[in-house]
Amino acid sequence: MSSSEPSSRPSRLETPLEPGAAASSSRTTNFPEYSGLIFSGSVDGDIVWNAAEVQASQIRTDLVVLSACDTGSGSFAGGEGLIGLTRSFLIAGARAVCTSFWPILDDESAEFMKLFYEEFSSIELGKGDTAADALRRAQLRAIRDNATLAQPLCWAAFAVTEAGR
């Protein structure tokens, strides 16, 4: 097959995932195109979706959340910026990507993500609100309303990168 022909191989994410399936990230500092997501719980076993496959896909969504450890990391390339999963999802068509920049606590991050999803579902994207606004509101709620989540260790690792910003 020539490099100009589209691949006839179906996306590995077309394989159904079992309820409760989990994903983790894998980062390769020297070769960011080999960074990816590992989905456990597929009916066909683990699925690996690397940054190049993400970038080649069509993801038309307002928000992608990668709430595993270090999902916002990548390698800096002069003239290109940070190369990693965030960039791949934005190229694929996601309007915003929420990632973490260091190891995170599982239970506390899951609780914080609930706040973030509540805030994201309440914003009006077409009227100037952004996913970053929702993240900020969730962070403020965590500090103000939840003694367990008030510590920066529970929410400060997360950032939103938006297309065109």
ChimeraX attribute file (.defattr): number of C-alpha atoms within 10 A of each C-alpha:
attribute: neighborCount
match mode: 1-to-1
recipient: residues
	/A:1	7
	/A:2	6
	/A:3	6
	/A:4	6
	/A:5	7
	/A:6	8
	/A:7	10
	/A:8	7
	/A:9	6
	/A:10	8
	/A:11	12
	/A:12	12
	/A:13	12
	/A:14	7
	/A:15	13
	/A:16	12
	/A:17	18
	/A:18	12
	/A:19	8
	/A:20	9
	/A:21	13
	/A:22	15
	/A:23	18
	/A:24	16
	/A:25	20
	/A:26	21
	/A:27	22
	/A:28	14
	/A:29	15
	/A:30	11
	/A:31	12
	/A:32	21
	/A:33	21
	/A:34	18
	/A:35	24
	/A:36	24
	/A:37	22
	/A:38	16
	/A:39	18
	/A:40	18
	/A:41	17
	/A:42	17
	/A:43	12
	/A:44	12
	/A:45	11
	/A:46	15
	/A:47	18
	/A:48	19
	/A:49	19
	/A:50	21
	/A:51	23
	/A:52	18
	/A:53	18
	/A:54	23
	/A:55	19
	/A:56	13
	/A:57	14
	/A:58	14
	/A:59	17
	/A:60	13
	/A:61	14
	/A:62	16
	/A:63	21
	/A:64	18
	/A:65	17
	/A:66	20
	/A:67	23
	/A:68	23
	/A:69	21
	/A:70	20
	/A:71	27
	/A:72	27
	/A:73	21
	/A:74	23
	/A:75	17
	/A:76	14
	/A:77	9
	/A:78	7
	/A:79	6
	/A:80	8
	/A:81	11
	/A:82	16
	/A:83	20
	/A:84	26
	/A:85	30
	/A:86	28
	/A:87	21
	/A:88	22
	/A:89	27
	/A:90	24
	/A:91	17
	/A:92	19
	/A:93	19
	/A:94	20
	/A:95	20
	/A:96	23
	/A:97	25
	/A:98	21
	/A:99	23
	/A:100	21
	/A:101	17
	/A:102	16
	/A:103	13
	/A:104	20
	/A:105	13
	/A:106	13
	/A:107	10
	/A:108	16
	/A:109	20
	/A:110	15
	/A:111	15
	/A:112	24
	/A:113	19
	/A:114	13
	/A:115	19
	/A:116	25
	/A:117	15
	/A:118	15
	/A:119	19
	/A:120	22
	/A:121	12
	/A:122	11
	/A:123	15
	/A:124	11
	/A:125	12
	/A:126	7
	/A:127	7
	/A:128	8
	/A:129	13
	/A:130	20
	/A:131	26
	/A:132	18
	/A:133	16
	/A:134	21
	/A:135	24
	/A:136	18
	/A:137	17
	/A:138	22
	/A:139	24
	/A:140	14
	/A:141	17
	/A:142	22
	/A:143	17
	/A:144	11
	/A:145	11
	/A:146	12
	/A:147	9
	/A:148	12
	/A:149	19
	/A:150	17
	/A:151	13
	/A:152	11
	/A:153	14
	/A:154	22
	/A:155	26
	/A:156	13
	/A:157	19
	/A:158	25
	/A:159	18
	/A:160	22
	/A:161	18
	/A:162	19
	/A:163	15
	/A:164	7
	/A:165	5
